[in-house]
Amino acid sequence: MTSEITWHKSSYSPNGSNCVEVAEGPTTHLRDTQHRAQAELSISSFEWTALLYTLRAN
């Protein structure tokens, strides 16, 4: 069974700018918009939540 990944950019990114794209779910995927075909980082939803919490706290 294959599931599609739905990518989105941050709402803080201006149109046409380069940034990181994210696909959230049980596993969160991160990739560079300039190098989409290259490697992506996959982390657990727990790790993604912890990262966002830490970034918002600082």
N, C-alpha and C positions, 0 to 999 in steps of 0.2 A: 504494500500500500504506500503510495507516494503522496506526500502533502506539500503544497506549495508554500513558499515563504513570502510573506508580504512585507516589503521594506518600506520605511518612511524616514524622512529627514526631520531634524529638530525644527520646531516652529520658530526657533530663534535664528535659523539660517535664512539669509536673504535669498530671493530667487536668483538662480544661476550661480550661486556660490558653491564652493567645494566644502564638504564636511563629512561627517561620519553618518552612515545610514544604519538603522536598527530594525530588527525584526524580532518582536517579543512573543513569547509563548513559554512552554515548559523549558525550552532552551532558548536563550537570547543570542542572536547572531549580530555581529558588528562588522562593518566593512567600510573601506574608504571609497568615497564617490569617484575619485580620480582613477582608482584601480579596482573596479568592481570584479573583474575576471580573476584577479589574484586572490590570495588567501583571505579568509574571513576568520574572525575569532568567535568561538561559541562558548558560552558560559551558562551555568544553571540560573534559573529564575531567582533563586535565593541570593546568589552572588550579585546579580544585576540589581536587585532591590537594595542590597547592602551598599553597593557602589553609589547608587542614587541617593540613598539616605546620607551617606558620608559627604557627598558633594553638596547637598543642600544644607547640611549642618555647618559647613565652613564658609 
